[in-house]
Every structure is written in structure tokens, then in C-alpha cells.
Amino acid sequence: MIQITPQMRVLVAIDPVDFRRGIDGLSQLCRGLLSVDPMDGTVFVFRSRSAKAIKILLYDGQGFWLAQKRMSAGRFRHWPTATDAVSRSLAAHEFTALIWGGNPSVAQAAPMWRRIPIDPPVARPS
């Protein structure tokens, strides 16, 4: 089972890819097109031309995982876009919305990190 944690980096390829590509072909796209090492722990998400399927590529330190999801009805309608980039980074909760066919741009979650104020030490009576 692949577990996506909030600390993981998720990159979504904007343009569709040829779904005949396997692990080696998608790894080449990561290096060449996205300029990212596919073995650095990043989760890569690719979409088919018909937008009915996605592939997820992930290296876990021992080997590659390649998962595919094909919609039985409908398409992945809310795919991230960018005019000046080939990929877009998503937070874990946005990634979850995307793979369930939702709109990642409206997915909401609590902030990843926030500073907790440190109160001055309390003097204890002796």
C-alpha cells in the first residue's frame, strides 16, 4: 500500500502523457521534462490524453511503485493547469481530492505548520 503523508512532495504533470510508458519511460519524463530526480521520494502524477486515467510513480527507497487508476465513468475534470510550467506541486489533501475526481484547488485543510507561542515560565511556589 502506498501511503501519502503531508510531508511528501507531490508533482502533477500538466500535459497528458503516453500511457504505454511504464516505470522506465515515466522516470525519463521526470528527469527530462520535469527536471526532477525520480528517486528523491517525490510522488509523480500523470494523466492520460482522454483524462480517464492517471498513473502515480513513487520511489520508496527500495524500488519504484507504479499505480494506475482508470475511472469507470466520467473523467478527471479538474486537472491542474499552468501557462508557464510543465508541472504543479500539490499538498497531500489536494492530491487526495484529485485522485478521487475532485477539484484540488478548492480542497481545504488545516495549515501544515504554525508557530505555537511559548509562554514565559510560571513561577512555582516553594
JORA-V800838 format. One record per run of one state. SS is the DSSP state (H for helix, E for strand, L for the rest). FROM is the first residue (numbers start at 1). LEN is the number of residues. Records with the same first field share a line. If there is no record, write none. Layout:
BEGIN
SS=FROM-LEN / FROM-LEN
END
This chain:
BEGIN
L=1-9 / 14-9 / 33-10 / 48-5 / 60-4 / 71-16 / 91-1 / 100-4 / 107-20
E=10-4 / 43-5 / 53-7 / 64-7 / 87-4
H=23-10 / 92-8 / 104-3
END
